[in-house]
C-alpha cells in the first residue's frame, strides 16, 4: 500500500542551490533529495564562482551584454536583464547567510576574469571552492528553518496529475517506500543531464530525470539540443571527471599539445579566453588529430597551486600529477545543459502547478552557450523567484489519475546509453551519428518502458538532429554554418513526429 502525505506548501525535487534557494524563499517547503545534502548535486561541485556586477568598473548592462553574446542569439533579453540586475543582490544575500567569498582588505569581493567576460566579475571562495562553500551556508540556513522539511534518500518516480493535467503532487520513493505526496505545487530543481554521457564533470545521479518526468507529464521542453562541454576536465580516467576550473585560464594558464605548442591562437583570437564551445571544439580537434591537449599552469599559478586552487591540486596529486611542475591532461566533458523545462520568469512551466528552476529549467538566460559562472547565479536568482511564486499557489486540484511509478533504466543499459551519447551527441555531431543514436534510443523504450532518462536522451538527440545548423554548444559538422536564431520548443507528443520550432 502506498503511504499518503498532504503537504501545505510546495514540494521541491532536488537540493542543489536552486532547490534550496526556492525553499528559503517559499519559507514553508518539503525538499526531496535523492542523496544526503551537499552530495549528488552539481552546485556543490562548482569551482569558478558566481558572476555578478560587483565592482565600480562593471554594470548589470555589461554583464547582460556578455551573457547575450555568449548565448549566440538565443537568450531572452528580459530574462538576462533580470538575472544581471538581481545578481549583485543575490551574491550579497549569500554572503550574509555565511558564504565566505574571498574578500579584499576593504571588504570588497575578490573578482576573477573568466572566458567571454569583458570584466573581472566572478566572486570566488578559496580559489576554486565556491560551490561547496556556498552550499554549506545555504544548507545551514535551510536546516535552521523550522518550516522547511527535508527528506533525504528520496527520489521522484512520477509527477502526479489530475484529470485536467494539473500537477497535484509527486510519487516519491523514500528509503525504498513509495509515498504519494499531495501539494499545491511542485518545483523541479533536479539538475542537468551530465549522467547521460560517458565523460562528464557532474555527479552520476544527475541524468535528466527531471527533464524526463516533466516531458512525460506533457510539459513544454526548450532547447534540449544545447549541451555545454567544459573544455578542461582532467583526463585521468575517472567517472565523473574532475574539473580544472576556467579560472585557471583566467589566471593565464595556457593550452598546449603534446609537443608543448600553444594551439588556441589557431582557433580564436581570444585564445584561452574564447567561449567554451570554441575551446571545447579546439581541444576535441587536437585530440582527434593525435596531438593531445594539456593545460599548462606551471607559470601562471606554479607554487601557489595548493593555496589558490586546492581542489584542482588535490585531483591532480591523486593521479600522480604535480600541476606546479607538469601540464594537466584535459578533455572536453559534459558540464551543463542550457536546455530544460520551459518556464516564465517566475519559474512557471506550461503545466499548472509545476515550476522549475536551476539547470533543469530553461528560463531563456543561457541561450545556446552558457556564459561561465552564470549557473550558480541563475540557480540563486530564479530559484528564489520560483519559490515565492509556488508558495502563493492555493489550488490543490483533483485526485491523481495514476499512481504507477515510472520505470528505471537498468545500470547496464544506462552504461551503454552513456557511451553512445558521448560518441554521437558530443562536441561534434552529424546526421549519420545522431540517426544511429536515435535508433539505439528508440530500441530502449519498448524494452524498458517510458524511463525518464531515456526520454531525456531522446529529446536531446531529436532536437540535435532537427537543428540543421551550428550554434553555441551544438555543432553539426554537416551543417557548420549558423542560420537564423530560432529557439526549439517541443512537447513529447510533437517530438514523436518532428521537433517543432518556434521563433524567439
ZAVOKOL-160593 format. One record per residue (C-alpha): residue in three letters; x, y, z. Coordinates in Angstrom, 3 decimals, always signed. Example, Ala and Ser with C-alpha at 12.3 -4.5 7.8 and 13.67 -1.06 7.14 Angstrom:
2
> code_east_north_up
> ALA_+12.300_-4.500_+7.800 .
> SER_+13.670_-1.060_+7.140 .
# end
This chain:
504
> code_east_north_up
> UNK_+0.000_+0.000_+0.000 .
> UNK_+1.291_+3.499_-0.857 .
> UNK_+1.684_+5.881_+2.055 .
> UNK_-0.037_+9.250_+1.563 .
> UNK_+1.122_+12.678_+2.738 .
> UNK_-0.566_+16.043_+2.194 .
> UNK_+1.812_+18.981_+2.449 .
> UNK_+0.713_+22.592_+2.824 .
> UNK_+3.290_+24.217_+0.571 .
> UNK_+5.465_+23.409_-2.422 .
> UNK_+7.312_+20.133_-2.757 .
> UNK_+10.794_+20.700_-4.174 .
> UNK_+12.556_+17.937_-6.092 .
> UNK_+16.301_+18.445_-5.714 .
> UNK_+18.540_+20.036_-3.114 .
> UNK_+21.141_+21.961_-5.067 .
> UNK_+21.373_+25.739_-4.914 .
> UNK_+18.194_+26.248_-6.973 .
> UNK_+16.109_+23.903_-4.844 .
> UNK_+17.329_+25.244_-1.516 .
> UNK_+17.022_+28.865_-2.692 .
> UNK_+13.422_+28.054_-3.607 .
> UNK_+12.832_+26.527_-0.194 .
> UNK_+14.209_+29.571_+1.656 .
> UNK_+12.117_+31.930_-0.479 .
> UNK_+8.964_+29.822_-0.060 .
> UNK_+9.554_+29.721_+3.719 .
> UNK_+7.411_+26.574_+4.010 .
> UNK_+8.554_+23.708_+1.795 .
> UNK_+9.221_+19.988_+1.611 .
> UNK_+12.575_+19.248_-0.050 .
> UNK_+13.197_+15.788_-1.511 .
> UNK_+16.861_+14.953_-2.094 .
> UNK_+17.958_+11.649_-3.658 .
> UNK_+21.259_+11.845_-1.749 .
> UNK_+22.438_+13.407_+1.526 .
> UNK_+22.541_+17.199_+1.321 .
> UNK_+25.693_+18.632_-0.319 .
> UNK_+26.238_+15.413_-2.299 .
> UNK_+24.865_+14.353_-5.663 .
> UNK_+24.265_+17.906_-6.901 .
> UNK_+26.335_+19.925_-9.342 .
> UNK_+26.076_+23.086_-7.216 .
> UNK_+28.411_+21.683_-4.580 .
> UNK_+30.970_+20.791_-7.255 .
> UNK_+31.074_+24.231_-8.888 .
> UNK_+34.584_+25.666_-8.800 .
> UNK_+34.608_+29.014_-10.581 .
> UNK_+32.140_+31.064_-8.540 .
> UNK_+29.250_+33.442_-9.173 .
> UNK_+29.305_+36.101_-11.881 .
> UNK_+27.773_+39.464_-10.982 .
> UNK_+28.476_+43.158_-11.479 .
> UNK_+30.074_+43.782_-8.090 .
> UNK_+32.736_+46.349_-8.953 .
> UNK_+32.618_+50.016_-9.862 .
> UNK_+34.085_+49.199_-13.273 .
> UNK_+31.198_+46.845_-14.097 .
> UNK_+27.438_+47.103_-14.517 .
> UNK_+24.448_+44.791_-14.976 .
> UNK_+24.184_+46.067_-18.552 .
> UNK_+27.755_+44.986_-19.348 .
> UNK_+27.132_+41.606_-17.710 .
> UNK_+23.939_+41.249_-19.754 .
> UNK_+25.755_+42.101_-22.985 .
> UNK_+28.388_+39.419_-22.317 .
> UNK_+25.689_+36.865_-21.456 .
> UNK_+23.771_+37.589_-24.655 .
> UNK_+26.933_+37.450_-26.778 .
> UNK_+27.860_+34.049_-25.348 .
> UNK_+24.276_+32.817_-25.823 .
> UNK_+24.702_+33.009_-29.617 .
> UNK_+21.381_+34.625_-30.443 .
> UNK_+19.037_+32.523_-28.290 .
> UNK_+18.976_+34.406_-24.975 .
> UNK_+15.785_+36.056_-23.788 .
> UNK_+16.896_+39.670_-23.145 .
> UNK_+14.248_+40.204_-20.451 .
> UNK_+15.407_+37.135_-18.503 .
> UNK_+19.051_+38.146_-18.880 .
> UNK_+18.324_+41.688_-17.668 .
> UNK_+16.549_+40.285_-14.632 .
> UNK_+19.438_+37.926_-13.848 .
> UNK_+22.136_+40.558_-14.136 .
> UNK_+20.174_+43.239_-12.278 .
> UNK_+19.298_+40.963_-9.356 .
> UNK_+22.697_+39.225_-9.455 .
> UNK_+24.701_+41.511_-7.153 .
> UNK_+21.982_+41.350_-4.513 .
> UNK_+21.889_+37.553_-4.742 .
> UNK_+25.646_+37.320_-4.132 .
> UNK_+25.427_+39.697_-1.174 .
> UNK_+22.474_+37.732_+0.249 .
> UNK_+24.522_+34.531_+0.104 .
> UNK_+27.429_+36.302_+1.768 .
> UNK_+25.034_+37.424_+4.519 .
> UNK_+24.000_+33.776_+5.004 .
> UNK_+27.667_+32.967_+5.647 .
> UNK_+29.097_+32.073_+2.223 .
> UNK_+32.789_+33.029_+2.722 .
> UNK_+33.535_+34.766_-0.575 .
> UNK_+37.140_+35.867_-0.999 .
> UNK_+37.452_+39.480_+0.119 .
> UNK_+39.872_+42.366_-0.339 .
> UNK_+41.283_+44.335_+2.630 .
> UNK_+38.496_+46.894_+2.097 .
> UNK_+35.940_+44.035_+2.300 .
> UNK_+35.141_+44.236_-1.421 .
> UNK_+34.815_+40.987_-3.343 .
> UNK_+37.894_+39.474_-4.991 .
> UNK_+36.764_+39.142_-8.611 .
> UNK_+38.237_+36.878_-11.292 .
> UNK_+38.136_+37.113_-15.061 .
> UNK_+36.734_+34.134_-16.957 .
> UNK_+36.256_+33.362_-20.629 .
> UNK_+33.926_+35.633_-22.633 .
> UNK_+33.550_+38.106_-19.751 .
> UNK_+34.608_+41.666_-20.580 .
> UNK_+35.261_+42.429_-16.899 .
> UNK_+36.553_+40.560_-13.867 .
> UNK_+33.235_+39.764_-12.149 .
> UNK_+33.398_+36.219_-10.774 .
> UNK_+33.189_+36.112_-6.982 .
> UNK_+35.130_+33.092_-5.716 .
> UNK_+35.672_+31.162_-2.487 .
> UNK_+39.121_+29.821_-1.692 .
> UNK_+40.146_+29.957_-5.338 .
> UNK_+38.088_+27.004_-6.578 .
> UNK_+35.748_+26.087_-3.726 .
> UNK_+32.769_+28.357_-4.355 .
> UNK_+30.090_+25.720_-4.836 .
> UNK_+30.853_+23.699_-1.710 .
> UNK_+31.175_+26.781_+0.494 .
> UNK_+28.002_+28.427_-0.822 .
> UNK_+26.068_+25.190_-0.400 .
> UNK_+27.327_+24.765_+3.172 .
> UNK_+25.954_+28.202_+4.088 .
> UNK_+22.619_+27.610_+2.356 .
> UNK_+22.215_+24.136_+3.866 .
> UNK_+22.814_+25.571_+7.345 .
> UNK_+20.103_+28.171_+6.730 .
> UNK_+17.650_+25.556_+5.435 .
> UNK_+18.280_+23.224_+8.357 .
> UNK_+17.706_+26.104_+10.768 .
> UNK_+14.322_+26.965_+9.193 .
> UNK_+11.590_+25.275_+11.264 .
> UNK_+9.036_+25.245_+8.418 .
> UNK_+11.318_+23.617_+5.831 .
> UNK_+11.243_+19.826_+5.910 .
> UNK_+13.991_+17.774_+4.249 .
> UNK_+13.699_+14.151_+3.191 .
> UNK_+16.950_+12.558_+2.021 .
> UNK_+17.206_+9.308_+0.042 .
> UNK_+14.029_+10.421_-1.722 .
> UNK_+13.569_+10.090_-5.497 .
> UNK_+10.646_+11.259_-7.582 .
> UNK_+9.090_+8.359_-9.501 .
> UNK_+6.425_+10.360_-11.326 .
> UNK_+4.610_+13.684_-11.243 .
> UNK_+1.017_+13.288_-10.076 .
> UNK_-1.637_+14.926_-12.252 .
> UNK_-5.389_+15.234_-12.022 .
> UNK_-7.793_+14.747_-14.926 .
> UNK_-7.187_+18.317_-16.159 .
> UNK_-3.406_+17.801_-16.342 .
> UNK_-2.671_+19.949_-13.305 .
> UNK_+0.310_+18.739_-11.278 .
> UNK_-1.034_+17.936_-7.809 .
> UNK_+1.985_+16.341_-6.203 .
> UNK_+4.619_+13.708_-6.672 .
> UNK_+5.008_+9.969_-6.239 .
> UNK_+8.295_+9.556_-4.411 .
> UNK_+10.382_+6.634_-3.281 .
> UNK_+11.668_+7.466_+0.201 .
> UNK_+14.023_+4.974_+1.841 .
> UNK_+12.668_+2.327_-0.525 .
> UNK_+8.973_+3.013_+0.195 .
> UNK_+6.564_+4.601_-2.285 .
> UNK_+4.909_+7.723_-0.896 .
> UNK_+2.142_+9.763_-2.538 .
> UNK_+2.766_+13.418_-1.657 .
> UNK_-0.079_+15.813_-2.427 .
> UNK_+0.753_+19.521_-2.554 .
> UNK_-0.324_+22.815_-4.087 .
> UNK_+2.806_+22.984_-6.268 .
> UNK_+5.887_+21.025_-7.290 .
> UNK_+9.211_+22.692_-8.100 .
> UNK_+11.638_+20.733_-10.251 .
> UNK_+15.240_+21.507_-9.278 .
> UNK_+16.757_+18.228_-10.400 .
> UNK_+19.833_+19.492_-12.271 .
> UNK_+21.112_+18.697_-15.729 .
> UNK_+21.875_+15.735_-17.979 .
> UNK_+25.586_+15.032_-17.437 .
> UNK_+24.999_+11.479_-16.225 .
> UNK_+23.586_+10.624_-19.669 .
> UNK_+27.127_+10.954_-21.061 .
> UNK_+30.193_+8.780_-20.512 .
> UNK_+32.508_+11.765_-19.940 .
> UNK_+31.032_+14.346_-17.576 .
> UNK_+32.052_+16.609_-14.724 .
> UNK_+28.676_+16.316_-12.973 .
> UNK_+27.534_+13.796_-10.344 .
> UNK_+26.392_+10.463_-11.757 .
> UNK_+22.948_+10.960_-10.208 .
> UNK_+22.298_+13.975_-12.426 .
> UNK_+20.978_+12.310_-15.578 .
> UNK_+17.992_+14.229_-16.858 .
> UNK_+15.318_+12.606_-14.720 .
> UNK_+13.532_+15.883_-14.002 .
> UNK_+13.502_+16.736_-17.684 .
> UNK_+12.075_+13.306_-18.484 .
> UNK_+9.452_+13.452_-15.720 .
> UNK_+8.242_+16.833_-16.947 .
> UNK_+8.181_+15.742_-20.589 .
> UNK_+6.218_+12.595_-19.745 .
> UNK_+3.685_+14.787_-17.932 .
> UNK_+3.277_+16.900_-21.080 .
> UNK_+5.372_+19.955_-20.180 .
> UNK_+6.973_+22.046_-22.916 .
> UNK_+10.727_+21.496_-23.211 .
> UNK_+13.002_+24.213_-24.606 .
> UNK_+16.337_+23.914_-26.431 .
> UNK_+17.263_+20.378_-25.316 .
> UNK_+19.964_+20.057_-28.016 .
> UNK_+22.216_+22.638_-26.370 .
> UNK_+24.678_+20.789_-24.144 .
> UNK_+27.769_+22.581_-22.904 .
> UNK_+31.079_+20.751_-22.850 .
> UNK_+33.620_+22.117_-20.406 .
> UNK_+36.936_+22.104_-22.277 .
> UNK_+39.174_+21.252_-19.354 .
> UNK_+38.030_+18.193_-17.466 .
> UNK_+41.083_+16.469_-16.016 .
> UNK_+41.745_+13.391_-18.136 .
> UNK_+42.758_+10.787_-15.559 .
> UNK_+40.182_+8.084_-16.368 .
> UNK_+37.693_+8.869_-13.614 .
> UNK_+33.897_+8.925_-13.782 .
> UNK_+32.888_+11.668_-13.210 .
> UNK_+35.948_+13.521_-14.434 .
> UNK_+37.456_+16.123_-12.064 .
> UNK_+37.293_+19.675_-13.330 .
> UNK_+40.112_+22.131_-13.977 .
> UNK_+38.238_+25.379_-13.443 .
> UNK_+38.110_+28.013_-16.154 .
> UNK_+39.557_+30.449_-13.626 .
> UNK_+42.940_+28.828_-14.316 .
> UNK_+42.816_+30.158_-17.860 .
> UNK_+41.652_+33.477_-16.476 .
> UNK_+44.855_+33.498_-14.426 .
> UNK_+46.921_+32.885_-17.562 .
> UNK_+47.179_+29.093_-17.892 .
> UNK_+47.927_+28.001_-21.484 .
> UNK_+46.503_+25.134_-23.528 .
> UNK_+49.255_+23.149_-25.239 .
> UNK_+49.530_+19.931_-27.233 .
> UNK_+51.893_+17.024_-26.642 .
> UNK_+54.746_+18.951_-28.291 .
> UNK_+54.232_+21.863_-25.898 .
> UNK_+52.847_+24.138_-28.603 .
> UNK_+50.182_+26.649_-27.563 .
> UNK_+47.395_+25.997_-30.089 .
> UNK_+44.417_+28.212_-29.196 .
> UNK_+45.581_+31.060_-31.460 .
> UNK_+44.861_+28.696_-34.373 .
> UNK_+41.163_+28.629_-33.407 .
> UNK_+40.162_+32.019_-31.958 .
> UNK_+41.728_+35.455_-31.407 .
> UNK_+40.771_+35.345_-27.721 .
> UNK_+42.869_+32.166_-27.376 .
> UNK_+42.335_+30.546_-23.946 .
> UNK_+39.561_+33.019_-23.101 .
> UNK_+37.419_+32.176_-26.130 .
> UNK_+33.848_+30.984_-25.450 .
> UNK_+33.608_+27.485_-24.025 .
> UNK_+32.179_+25.885_-27.144 .
> UNK_+35.109_+27.174_-29.225 .
> UNK_+37.694_+25.954_-26.734 .
> UNK_+35.973_+22.560_-26.402 .
> UNK_+35.998_+22.039_-30.185 .
> UNK_+39.654_+23.098_-30.353 .
> UNK_+40.602_+20.504_-27.745 .
> UNK_+38.480_+17.900_-29.494 .
> UNK_+40.258_+18.640_-32.779 .
> UNK_+43.736_+18.483_-31.236 .
> UNK_+42.989_+15.182_-29.538 .
> UNK_+41.348_+13.723_-32.677 .
> UNK_+44.477_+14.639_-34.654 .
> UNK_+46.614_+12.730_-32.158 .
> UNK_+48.303_+15.845_-30.775 .
> UNK_+46.764_+15.643_-27.309 .
> UNK_+45.660_+18.536_-25.084 .
> UNK_+47.132_+19.789_-21.834 .
> UNK_+46.613_+22.766_-19.533 .
> UNK_+49.888_+24.365_-18.530 .
> UNK_+49.572_+26.411_-15.332 .
> UNK_+53.174_+25.974_-14.221 .
> UNK_+53.984_+29.642_-14.852 .
> UNK_+50.556_+31.198_-14.270 .
> UNK_+49.985_+29.521_-10.896 .
> UNK_+53.020_+27.365_-10.128 .
> UNK_+53.878_+27.074_-6.438 .
> UNK_+50.662_+28.834_-5.423 .
> UNK_+48.511_+25.891_-6.598 .
> UNK_+47.781_+24.353_-3.163 .
> UNK_+46.506_+27.675_-1.796 .
> UNK_+44.834_+29.194_-4.863 .
> UNK_+43.275_+26.106_-6.488 .
> UNK_+43.199_+23.381_-3.825 .
> UNK_+40.506_+21.222_-5.476 .
> UNK_+42.373_+21.040_-8.788 .
> UNK_+45.661_+20.479_-6.987 .
> UNK_+44.230_+17.598_-4.965 .
> UNK_+42.673_+15.946_-8.022 .
> UNK_+45.965_+16.135_-9.918 .
> UNK_+48.007_+14.889_-6.966 .
> UNK_+45.702_+11.897_-6.550 .
> UNK_+46.630_+10.832_-10.091 .
> UNK_+50.348_+11.395_-9.613 .
> UNK_+50.442_+14.758_-11.408 .
> UNK_+52.072_+17.790_-9.822 .
> UNK_+50.481_+20.778_-11.628 .
> UNK_+53.139_+23.090_-10.196 .
> UNK_+55.696_+21.371_-12.419 .
> UNK_+53.763_+19.424_-15.065 .
> UNK_+50.982_+20.059_-17.567 .
> UNK_+47.494_+18.734_-16.763 .
> UNK_+45.948_+16.366_-19.357 .
> UNK_+42.495_+17.686_-20.256 .
> UNK_+39.463_+16.524_-22.226 .
> UNK_+36.088_+18.137_-23.075 .
> UNK_+33.322_+16.788_-20.832 .
> UNK_+29.606_+17.438_-20.448 .
> UNK_+29.283_+20.179_-17.869 .
> UNK_+25.951_+21.976_-18.252 .
> UNK_+22.618_+21.724_-20.064 .
> UNK_+21.370_+25.013_-21.486 .
> UNK_+18.021_+23.424_-22.383 .
> UNK_+15.372_+22.295_-19.954 .
> UNK_+11.740_+22.623_-18.950 .
> UNK_+10.470_+25.899_-20.414 .
> UNK_+9.500_+28.436_-17.752 .
> UNK_+8.454_+32.037_-17.414 .
> UNK_+10.355_+34.489_-15.224 .
> UNK_+8.649_+33.149_-12.089 .
> UNK_+9.549_+29.524_-12.794 .
> UNK_+6.100_+28.517_-14.046 .
> UNK_+6.084_+25.752_-16.649 .
> UNK_+3.379_+25.050_-19.230 .
> UNK_+1.628_+22.758_-16.708 .
> UNK_-0.428_+24.321_-13.890 .
> UNK_+1.095_+23.503_-10.512 .
> UNK_+4.553_+22.706_-11.912 .
> UNK_+7.566_+25.004_-11.562 .
> UNK_+11.209_+24.516_-12.485 .
> UNK_+14.447_+26.242_-11.512 .
> UNK_+18.171_+25.841_-11.971 .
> UNK_+19.788_+23.692_-14.613 .
> UNK_+16.681_+21.591_-15.322 .
> UNK_+14.793_+24.764_-16.294 .
> UNK_+15.057_+26.855_-19.433 .
> UNK_+14.429_+30.468_-18.464 .
> UNK_+15.983_+31.855_-21.642 .
> UNK_+19.031_+33.138_-19.744 .
> UNK_+21.632_+30.688_-21.008 .
> UNK_+20.855_+30.685_-24.728 .
> UNK_+22.893_+28.321_-26.885 .
> UNK_+26.032_+28.588_-24.761 .
> UNK_+26.117_+29.484_-21.055 .
> UNK_+28.450_+32.276_-20.012 .
> UNK_+30.917_+30.997_-17.416 .
> UNK_+29.796_+31.260_-13.764 .
> UNK_+26.232_+32.295_-14.626 .
> UNK_+24.852_+28.939_-13.480 .
> UNK_+25.073_+29.403_-9.699 .
> UNK_+23.728_+32.913_-10.182 .
> UNK_+20.739_+31.659_-12.171 .
> UNK_+20.088_+28.979_-9.545 .
> UNK_+20.003_+31.560_-6.763 .
> UNK_+18.025_+34.264_-8.580 .
> UNK_+15.447_+32.111_-10.356 .
> UNK_+15.286_+29.510_-7.588 .
> UNK_+14.124_+32.223_-5.201 .
> UNK_+11.620_+33.561_-7.732 .
> UNK_+10.154_+30.084_-8.279 .
> UNK_+9.946_+29.503_-4.529 .
> UNK_+7.985_+32.703_-3.933 .
> UNK_+5.622_+32.056_-6.837 .
> UNK_+4.993_+28.415_-5.895 .
> UNK_+4.331_+29.366_-2.286 .
> UNK_+1.497_+31.604_-3.499 .
> UNK_-0.329_+28.693_-5.186 .
> UNK_-3.632_+27.958_-3.471 .
> UNK_-5.426_+25.452_-5.739 .
> UNK_-4.958_+21.776_-4.916 .
> UNK_-6.540_+20.135_-7.941 .
> UNK_-8.293_+16.808_-8.125 .
> UNK_-7.293_+13.223_-7.491 .
> UNK_-4.259_+11.817_-9.341 .
> UNK_-5.155_+9.800_-12.421 .
> UNK_-2.245_+7.393_-11.891 .
> UNK_-0.048_+6.294_-9.005 .
> UNK_+2.141_+3.951_-11.049 .
> UNK_+5.891_+4.656_-10.712 .
> UNK_+7.776_+5.224_-13.941 .
> UNK_+10.443_+2.604_-14.707 .
> UNK_+14.191_+2.944_-14.197 .
> UNK_+16.727_+2.135_-16.903 .
> UNK_+18.910_-0.777_-15.709 .
> UNK_+22.555_+0.037_-14.992 .
> UNK_+23.951_-1.974_-17.896 .
> UNK_+21.642_-0.279_-20.390 .
> UNK_+22.478_+3.130_-18.895 .
> UNK_+26.204_+2.496_-19.354 .
> UNK_+25.605_+1.616_-22.994 .
> UNK_+23.476_+4.728_-23.488 .
> UNK_+26.130_+6.957_-21.903 .
> UNK_+28.825_+5.679_-24.264 .
> UNK_+26.546_+6.167_-27.260 .
> UNK_+25.603_+9.717_-26.215 .
> UNK_+29.264_+10.720_-25.886 .
> UNK_+30.047_+9.131_-29.238 .
> UNK_+27.212_+10.591_-31.318 .
> UNK_+25.758_+13.603_-29.440 .
> UNK_+29.028_+15.061_-28.215 .
> UNK_+31.193_+18.048_-29.092 .
> UNK_+30.894_+17.383_-32.855 .
> UNK_+27.666_+15.947_-34.300 .
> UNK_+26.372_+14.887_-37.699 .
> UNK_+23.237_+13.316_-39.168 .
> UNK_+24.717_+9.841_-39.501 .
> UNK_+25.768_+9.642_-35.851 .
> UNK_+22.610_+11.227_-34.492 .
> UNK_+20.408_+8.917_-36.591 .
> UNK_+22.314_+5.871_-35.363 .
> UNK_+21.975_+7.102_-31.781 .
> UNK_+18.257_+7.795_-32.131 .
> UNK_+17.660_+4.258_-33.409 .
> UNK_+19.544_+2.922_-30.390 .
> UNK_+17.467_+5.045_-28.001 .
> UNK_+14.188_+4.087_-29.661 .
> UNK_+15.068_+0.429_-29.145 .
> UNK_+15.314_+1.025_-25.378 .
> UNK_+11.764_+2.290_-24.959 .
> UNK_+9.868_-0.904_-25.890 .
> UNK_+12.382_-2.930_-23.894 .
> UNK_+12.258_-0.928_-20.652 .
> UNK_+9.192_+1.321_-20.868 .
> UNK_+8.965_+5.115_-20.501 .
> UNK_+12.112_+5.678_-18.441 .
> UNK_+12.613_+9.409_-17.732 .
> UNK_+16.329_+9.120_-18.528 .
> UNK_+15.630_+7.608_-21.948 .
> UNK_+13.034_+10.278_-22.698 .
> UNK_+15.558_+12.995_-21.793 .
> UNK_+18.158_+11.470_-24.097 .
> UNK_+15.655_+11.192_-26.940 .
> UNK_+14.663_+14.853_-26.618 .
> UNK_+18.311_+15.928_-26.841 .
> UNK_+19.032_+13.767_-29.863 .
> UNK_+15.843_+14.517_-31.819 .
> UNK_+16.322_+18.241_-31.371 .
> UNK_+20.007_+17.972_-32.339 .
> UNK_+19.051_+16.085_-35.478 .
> UNK_+16.378_+18.646_-36.368 .
> UNK_+18.639_+21.665_-35.861 .
> UNK_+20.480_+21.746_-39.175 .
> UNK_+22.953_+24.463_-38.240 .
> UNK_+25.793_+25.066_-35.781 .
> UNK_+25.212_+27.408_-32.869 .
> UNK_+26.771_+27.667_-29.419 .
> UNK_+27.191_+24.274_-27.790 .
> UNK_+25.538_+22.497_-30.742 .
> UNK_+27.968_+21.910_-33.626 .
> UNK_+26.995_+19.945_-36.727 .
> UNK_+29.956_+19.054_-38.940 .
> UNK_+27.489_+18.533_-41.804 .
> UNK_+25.857_+21.943_-41.173 .
> UNK_+28.718_+24.143_-39.905 .
> UNK_+27.066_+27.451_-40.817 .
> UNK_+24.768_+29.391_-38.498 .
> UNK_+21.188_+30.013_-39.624 .
> UNK_+18.523_+32.374_-38.279 .
> UNK_+18.289_+32.462_-34.462 .
> UNK_+15.324_+30.246_-33.585 .
> UNK_+14.677_+28.501_-30.292 .
> UNK_+13.396_+24.934_-30.027 .
> UNK_+10.162_+24.273_-28.142 .
> UNK_+8.889_+20.721_-28.063 .
> UNK_+6.450_+18.509_-26.220 .
> UNK_+6.755_+14.762_-26.063 .
> UNK_+3.833_+14.263_-28.422 .
> UNK_+5.279_+16.560_-31.066 .
> UNK_+8.726_+15.007_-30.542 .
> UNK_+7.249_+11.699_-31.652 .
> UNK_+6.769_+13.150_-35.098 .
> UNK_+9.179_+16.046_-35.533 .
> UNK_+10.639_+18.825_-33.446 .
> UNK_+8.522_+21.947_-33.649 .
> UNK_+10.478_+25.155_-33.965 .
> UNK_+9.060_+28.396_-32.603 .
> UNK_+10.631_+31.784_-33.246 .
> UNK_+12.019_+33.693_-30.278 .
# end
